Amino acid sequence: MASRLPPVTFSLKQFLQRQKVLGLYRTMMRTIRQVPNEDDRKYLRDWARDEFKRNKAATDQVTCTHALRFN
């Protein structure tokens, strides 16, 4: 029987950081929906997705905190 646990188990600190990142992403996407110009909306949505994908593999706490504060 296959394990139901994810391949990587997060520490509490990592789990909370991940929740912050997911919340930030959702908030950004909701806010971008309010931009009136469709071209600007598409640009911002693509930019946000690219930034989050680019930093997807970051696991270092300092790197994650820095990315959350300055992006």
Steps between C-alpha positions, in 0.01 A plus 500: 500500500636842403564757769262796520777729620648743250850417373638783716383567854519866605596632839244722671696810399512388136132414504406844633728668247336300221156609618615865492630458146179335379294774665712768337458334160122480539480862616710614205283312252180646652646850494620464140143412397400853601740668255278664235733471200504147358856527364630620838307223675656235273849647549465503879353148513783362284761686705361367830483143371855516364636638830331232706609225260856633502513481880302176529799287596630741765504329838752710691314707764707814437446482124125453542468786746704727274285410198180571693619841617657639186296363209 
